[in-house]
Amino acid sequence: MRKIAVAAILLFLTLVIVVGVPAGYLYMIASIFDQSSGPFPSDAQMIAHWRTHRATLERLAAMLNEDRALARIGDTWTDPDPPGVSAERLALYRRLMREAKILVAENGGPYDRQVTLVYYTVGLAIAGSAKSFCFGPPPNFLDAVVDDLDKARADYKHHWLLQRRIDGDWWLQYEG
């Protein structure tokens, strides 16, 4: 009986090492890429989405402006952690983010009053690109304001932060 128990334990440990460790490693590598589904959205697609979800996006921007200590919020995490806002408020953020298909909502920080609502990402955080809705005055470190982000992505290969005005204080942003 003891030999069977030892054999079962050894079999279990072998399975964990042979299957579990590589599976965990692959999951970790895949999670680094944090990609959106589908092709990179065009300016026209994003502006249509903004028009459809404008009220929700405006509510998110207003909430972030009220909660300046909350730097960033995603589906399952906040920065800082703990975030300094109630669980009910976090649930409201996340419900609004899902409604408007926002991946991450960010406050600009003490020197940048612009709120960023990340809509699409692809690649690594350090070597990827994103397209977002922004509200408020553009940051000082903005590379350029352009009329067409789709064209500018090809023309400004050495630039990494470009914005296009949508309406009033609303902007589309390409970061790459």
C-alpha positions in Angstrom: 0.0 0.0 0.0 2.8 2.4 0.9 4.6 1.7 -2.4 1.4 2.6 -4.3 1.0 5.9 -2.4 4.7 6.8 -3.1 4.2 5.9 -6.8 1.1 8.1 -7.0 2.9 11.0 -5.4 5.9 10.6 -7.8 3.5 10.4 -10.8 1.7 13.5 -9.6 5.0 15.4 -9.2 6.2 14.2 -12.6 3.0 15.5 -14.2 3.3 18.9 -12.5 6.9 19.2 -13.7 6.4 17.9 -17.2 3.0 19.6 -17.9 2.4 22.2 -15.3 5.7 24.1 -15.4 5.7 24.5 -19.2 2.0 25.4 -19.2 2.6 28.1 -16.6 5.6 29.4 -18.5 3.6 29.7 -21.7 0.8 31.5 -19.9 3.2 33.9 -18.4 4.8 34.7 -21.8 1.3 35.1 -23.4 0.2 37.5 -20.7 3.1 39.8 -21.4 1.7 40.7 -24.8 -1.7 42.0 -23.4 -3.1 42.3 -27.0 -6.5 43.4 -28.1 -8.4 41.3 -30.6 -8.7 42.3 -34.2 -6.8 44.6 -36.5 -5.5 48.0 -35.4 -8.6 50.3 -35.5 -8.7 53.2 -37.9 -9.3 56.8 -36.8 -12.8 56.6 -38.4 -13.6 53.4 -36.4 -12.5 55.0 -33.2 -14.3 58.2 -33.8 -17.5 56.3 -34.5 -17.0 54.3 -31.3 -16.3 57.6 -29.4 -19.6 59.0 -30.7 -21.5 55.9 -29.7 -20.0 55.8 -26.2 -19.3 59.4 -25.6 -21.5 59.7 -22.4 -19.7 56.7 -20.9 -16.3 57.9 -21.8 -17.1 61.4 -20.4 -18.2 59.8 -17.1 -15.0 57.8 -16.9 -12.9 60.9 -17.5 -14.9 62.9 -14.9 -14.4 60.1 -12.3 -10.7 59.9 -13.0 -10.4 63.7 -12.6 -12.1 63.4 -9.2 -9.9 60.4 -8.1 -6.5 61.9 -8.9 -4.7 59.5 -6.6 -5.9 56.6 -8.7 -3.1 56.5 -11.4 -4.4 53.5 -13.4 -7.2 50.9 -13.4 -7.6 47.7 -15.4 -10.0 44.9 -15.3 -8.4 43.1 -12.3 -5.8 45.6 -10.9 -5.2 49.2 -9.8 -2.2 51.4 -9.4 -1.7 52.1 -6.6 -2.9 49.1 -4.7 -4.8 49.7 -2.6 -6.3 52.4 -4.8 -7.8 54.8 -2.2 -11.3 54.5 -3.7 -14.2 52.3 -2.5 -14.9 48.8 -3.9 -18.2 50.1 -5.2 -16.5 52.9 -7.1 -14.0 50.4 -8.6 -16.9 48.2 -9.7 -18.5 51.2 -11.3 -15.2 52.1 -13.1 -14.9 48.5 -14.4 -18.6 48.3 -15.5 -18.2 51.6 -17.5 -14.9 50.4 -18.9 -16.5 47.1 -20.2 -19.4 49.1 -21.6 -17.0 51.3 -23.6 -14.5 48.6 -24.3 -11.7 50.4 -22.5 -8.8 48.2 -21.4 -7.0 50.6 -19.1 -8.0 54.0 -17.7 -5.1 56.3 -16.6 -4.7 59.6 -14.9 -1.9 61.7 -16.3 -0.2 62.4 -13.0 0.6 65.6 -11.2 2.1 67.4 -14.2 -0.2 66.0 -16.9 -3.9 66.6 -16.5 -4.9 64.5 -19.5 -6.9 61.3 -18.9 -6.1 58.4 -21.2 -8.6 55.7 -21.9 -6.7 52.9 -23.7 -8.9 51.2 -26.3 -6.4 49.0 -28.3 -3.0 47.6 -27.6 -0.6 45.3 -29.4 2.9 44.0 -28.5 4.9 44.4 -25.4 4.4 47.3 -23.1 8.0 48.4 -23.8 7.9 47.8 -27.5 4.2 47.8 -28.5 1.7 50.3 -29.6 -1.7 51.6 -28.4 -4.6 53.7 -29.6 -6.6 55.6 -27.0 -9.2 58.2 -26.3 -7.8 61.2 -24.3 -9.6 64.0 -22.4 -7.9 67.2 -21.3 -5.0 69.3 -22.5 -2.3 67.4 -24.3 0.8 66.5 -22.3 4.0 68.6 -22.7 5.9 65.5 -23.9 3.5 65.0 -26.9 5.6 64.6 -30.1 3.0 66.0 -32.5 -0.6 67.0 -33.1 -1.7 65.6 -36.5 -4.8 65.6 -38.7 -4.7 61.9 -39.4 -3.2 59.3 -37.0 -3.5 56.5 -39.6 -1.2 58.4 -42.0 1.0 59.7 -39.3 1.8 56.2 -38.0 3.5 55.6 -41.4 5.1 59.1 -41.7 6.4 59.5 -38.1 8.2 56.3 -37.5 10.6 57.9 -35.0 7.8 59.5 -33.0 6.1 57.7 -30.2 3.2 59.9 -29.0 0.9 61.5 -31.5 -2.6 63.0 -31.0 -5.5 64.1 -33.2 -8.3 66.3 -31.9 -11.8 64.8 -32.0 -13.9 67.5 -30.4 -13.2 70.1 -27.8 -10.9 68.6 -25.2 -11.3 65.0 -26.7 -8.4 63.5 -28.6 -7.4 60.3 -30.3 -3.9 59.2 -29.3 -1.4 56.8 -31.0 1.5 55.6 -28.8 4.1 53.4 -30.3 
